[in-house]
Amino acid sequence: NAKFALTGAHASVSCAQCHVGGQYAGTTMQCIGCHKAAYNATSNPNHVAAGFPQDCTVCHNTAQWKGAHFDHNGATKFPLTGAHINTSCVQCHTNGKYTGTSTQCIACHQSAFNSTTNPNHVTAGFSQNCTVCHTTQQWKGAKFDHNNSKFALTGAHVSVSCAQCHVG
């Protein structure tokens, strides 16, 4: 009845690899206790520079060390939905920066915001929160819900074209 069950690759590791110098009592059960050198040496991605947690189980398992999988939805406050699911990590996490990456739409979509001309987002003064009109499921075909603005459309205003009020 051990507190640290030996599963996967741990089951075939010699005792001395973890219990250095024959010390059994007090051996750490934290991943980093045995895997610090691997953590520090990993460069794809660089775990130290990225500020990855030192709990290897966030991405790795004892059955297979390579082919680690990071569960963005469970491990972060920014779940990946729609088109974000298939976006490569480095598109948002530039220069190997993983911790502290902004969750604001504009952090990744600034150039799209600035270059959009139909309608021109910059001159129209649109919110830089893309979710006001766009979804992660579909970027094109955005829908602006005027009723969520400071001027809800009621009565005859409902059927008026945008350009009738928003001139120029």
C-alpha positions in Angstrom: 0.0 0.0 0.0 2.4 2.7 -1.2 1.5 6.4 -1.4 3.1 6.5 -4.8 1.7 3.8 -7.1 4.2 2.7 -9.7 2.4 2.8 -13.0 3.5 2.8 -16.6 7.2 3.4 -17.0 7.6 3.9 -13.3 7.0 0.2 -12.8 10.2 -0.8 -14.6 12.5 1.9 -13.1 15.1 0.7 -10.7 14.5 1.7 -7.1 17.9 3.6 -6.9 16.9 5.9 -9.7 14.4 7.7 -7.4 15.7 6.6 -4.0 19.2 8.1 -4.5 21.7 6.9 -2.0 19.4 4.2 -0.6 17.1 6.9 1.0 13.5 5.7 1.0 11.8 7.7 3.6 11.1 11.3 2.5 11.6 10.7 -1.2 9.5 13.3 -3.0 6.4 12.3 -4.9 6.5 15.5 -7.0 7.4 14.9 -10.7 10.1 17.5 -10.7 12.0 15.6 -8.0 13.1 13.0 -10.6 12.4 14.8 -13.9 14.0 18.3 -13.3 16.9 17.6 -15.7 14.4 16.6 -18.5 12.2 19.6 -17.7 15.2 22.0 -17.8 16.6 20.5 -21.0 13.4 20.3 -23.0 13.5 22.8 -25.9 10.4 21.9 -28.0 8.8 23.7 -26.4 11.2 25.2 -23.9 9.5 24.3 -20.6 11.5 26.8 -18.4 11.1 29.8 -20.8 7.4 29.0 -21.2 6.9 28.8 -17.5 5.2 25.4 -17.7 4.1 23.9 -14.4 6.5 21.4 -12.9 3.7 18.9 -12.4 4.5 16.7 -15.5 1.0 15.1 -15.3 -0.5 18.3 -16.8 0.8 17.0 -20.2 2.6 13.7 -19.7 1.5 10.3 -18.4 3.5 7.4 -17.0 2.6 5.1 -19.9 4.1 7.4 -22.6 6.5 10.3 -22.0 6.8 11.5 -25.6 3.7 12.7 -27.4 2.6 14.8 -24.5 -0.8 16.4 -24.7 -1.8 19.6 -23.1 -5.5 19.9 -22.3 -6.1 23.6 -22.9 -9.7 23.4 -21.8 -9.0 21.8 -18.4 -5.7 23.4 -17.6 -6.4 27.0 -18.5 -9.1 29.7 -18.2 -9.3 30.0 -22.0 -11.1 26.9 -23.4 -10.5 26.3 -27.1 -13.6 26.3 -29.2 -14.4 26.4 -32.9 -11.5 27.4 -35.1 -9.3 27.9 -32.1 -9.2 24.1 -31.6 -7.2 23.5 -34.7 -5.0 26.6 -34.4 -1.3 25.7 -33.7 -0.1 26.7 -30.3 2.6 29.1 -31.7 0.0 31.2 -33.5 -1.1 32.6 -30.2 1.9 31.7 -28.0 4.5 33.6 -30.0 8.2 33.5 -29.1 7.7 30.5 -26.9 5.6 32.5 -24.4 2.9 30.4 -22.8 2.2 31.9 -19.4 0.7 35.3 -19.4 -0.6 35.1 -23.0 -3.5 37.5 -23.3 -7.0 36.0 -23.6 -8.3 39.2 -25.2 -9.4 38.7 -28.9 -7.5 41.7 -30.1 -4.2 40.2 -28.9 -4.3 37.8 -31.8 -6.7 39.5 -34.2 -5.4 43.1 -34.2 -4.3 42.9 -37.8 -7.6 41.5 -39.0 -9.4 44.2 -37.0 -7.2 47.0 -38.5 -7.5 45.8 -42.1 -11.2 45.0 -42.2 -12.9 47.5 -44.6 -16.5 46.1 -44.9 -17.3 47.7 -42.6 -14.1 49.5 -41.5 -13.7 48.5 -37.9 -11.3 51.2 -37.0 -13.1 54.2 -38.3 -16.5 52.8 -37.1 -15.0 52.6 -33.6 -16.1 49.0 -33.2 -15.3 47.2 -29.9 -12.0 45.2 -30.0 -13.9 42.3 -28.3 -14.5 40.2 -31.5 -17.2 38.2 -29.7 -19.6 41.2 -30.1 -20.1 40.1 -33.7 -18.0 37.0 -34.4 -17.9 33.5 -33.0 -15.1 31.0 -32.9 -17.3 28.7 -35.1 -17.5 31.2 -38.0 -15.4 34.3 -38.5 -17.1 35.4 -41.7 -20.8 36.3 -41.8 -20.5 38.2 -38.5 -23.7 39.5 -37.0 -23.9 42.7 -35.0 -26.8 42.7 -32.6 -27.7 46.3 -32.2 -30.0 45.5 -29.3 -26.8 44.7 -27.3 -25.6 48.3 -27.9 -26.6 51.5 -26.2 -29.2 52.1 -28.9 -31.6 49.2 -29.2 -33.5 49.1 -32.5 -37.2 49.2 -32.0 -40.2 50.0 -34.2 -39.4 51.4 -37.6 -35.6 51.4 -36.7 -35.6 47.6 -37.0 -35.9 47.6 -40.8 -33.6 50.5 -41.5 -30.3 49.7 -43.3 -27.2 50.4 -41.3 -26.0 52.9 -43.9 -29.0 55.1 -43.4 -27.9 56.1 -39.9 -24.2 55.3 -40.1 -23.2 57.6 -43.0 -19.8 57.7 -44.5 
